[in-house]
């Protein structure tokens, strides 16, 4: 069982470039999330989805976009990358969060230079 | 809005000793759940323990236990017989019943000294 798969694991972007962080889960979870983790700041919610075709903003959505065309996939798009987007990005999914918590991917370390 | 506060950015413990990591939270709801996650150097987030707010009994998972003080809105994690493999960042998180979004604290970095 693969769980939540994130790609790539590492990426360096130049300012102004764009990229998509991929996230796929094989557990048929309805709920999926993108968080960013900055040193000393914990995890901040960027976007989340409660099912295919439905997405909503989290705490720090500016500079990002998402789509959820299937239950399995929840890609995060960075347009016009900025140094402030240098971070570690985590994708997660859940079935009943209050009972089981999240299943996390292994993270993507993104550096914008 | 929920908030979760971890007031100890770093902690250290000697191998085989016991350490307690602090967490306080704020919520206006009566139905909520609390979690501790471990993030070792591999970066993978691992669920350590979970507590329902309506349960008075403190959750326990092997060497990990919590001290849940509902009136004080406190949810500390106790690690007994600390092992080198316990060295990690530990995140406290909460979720309100009916929501599906976890709110995380800023984390505590635990060092285990041999």
Interface residues (C-beta under 8 A of the other chain):
Chain A: X31 X33 X35 X40 X41 X42 X43 X45 X48 X50 X58 X88 X90 X92 X94 X97 X98 X100 X101 X102 X104 X106 X107 X109
Chain B: X4 X6 X9 X33 X35 X37 X42 X43 X44 X45 X47 X50 X52 X91 X93 X95 X97 X99 X100 X101 X102 X104 X105 X106 X107
